[in-house]
């Protein structure tokens, strides 16, 4: 994920507030505020930890809801662009407009399709949370 418009210090403070961690080094890409991060849950018992589709085991992979919350915080703090493998957004409104499409994006394989909206995690309580 590449975030434009925020410096590394502000991104690290958002990560600490959300109780998630960086799976690789957080690095500044150029003189302009442009930072690349890879996110994960702190532990497999964290709120944003994802269950493995086939085995059911919890892993430190960050669920979609964690990414959604992180991207929301980043735009709230003044980011001007967020680029991921799933999309390229220049505003929070543009990100919100694509959420329903992203829910049906296959992130699994052809044999075992996994859609972003179907991920099993502790924060995906149907009574309180909806993806779109």
N, C-alpha and C positions, 0 to 999 in steps of 0.2 A: 504494500500500500504506500503510495506517495502522497504526501500532504503538502500543499502549497499555501503560504500565507501565515504559518505559525512557526516559531522557532522550536528547537529540540526541547528546551526547558519547559515550555508550555505544554507540549505534547506529553512529556514525561509526567507532569503534574496531573493531567487528565487520566493517564494510565494508572497512576497511584490512587486517585480518587475512586476509580471504578473497580479496584481490586483485581486487575488483570496484569499480565506481564508481557515482556518483549521476548520473543523466541530467538531473535537474532539481534545483532547490534542495531541501535537506532543511529542513523547517520545522516548528516547534512549533505545534500547532493551538489549544491552550488552556493554562490554568494547570496542569492535571493533566498528567502526562507522557504526551503523545499526539503522535506525530511522523509526518508524511507523507513518504515517500520513493519515488522511482522509480529502479530499479536497472538497470544494464547492465554488460557486460563492459568491462574497461579498454581492451582492444584486440581486434581481430578474431583475433589469435593466442592469446588467453587460453584457459585450460582451459574456462571456461564460455561461450565464444562459440558462437553457434548458426549452423548452416548454413541457408541459405535453401532452402526446400523444392523450388522449381522450378529455380533457377539453380545451386544447389550452392555458391555463394559464401559465405564466412564473413562474418558481420556482428557488430556489437557488441551485438546483442540477447542478453539473458541467457537461457540454456536453462533448462528446468524443473528440472534437477538443481541449478543455481545458486540458484534460488529456494528449493528444498527445503532445501538446506544453510543458506541464510541464515535461513529461518524456524526451523529447528532450533536454530541458534546464538542467535537472539533469545529463544526460549523457554528455552533453557539459562541465559541471562543474567537471567531473571526477568520477561519480558514477560507480561502478563496477557491480552492479546488481540491478534490480527493479523487485519486486514480487507483483502481483495483483491477483485478482480472475480471471482475463482474461488471464494471462500469466506470465511467468517467463523469463526475458531477462537479458543476461549477457553483452550485448553490444548494441550500437545504431543500428548497422547493422542488428543484429538479430531482433531487434524491427521493423525496416523498412521492413524486409522480411515477417513479419506476419501481417502487416497492412491490406492487402487486405483480408486475412482470417477473421480478426476481424470485418471487416465491415459487414459481414454476420452472426455474432453471435447474437442470440436472447437473449435480456436482458429483454424482456417482459414476458408475460404469453402465454400459449397455445391458449387461446381465443383471446388475443390481442397481437400478436407478435410485438416486437419493435426491429429493428436491429440497431446496433451501427451506421452504415453508413446512416441511415434514420432519425436520430434525428434532430428535428427542433430547430434551434438556430440562433442567429443573425450573428454569424461568418460563417455560412454555406452558403456563397454566391456562387452559381454555377459558376459565372464568374471569381471568384478569388481563390476559395478553392476547392481542391479535397482531399479526404481522403487517396487515395493511388496513 
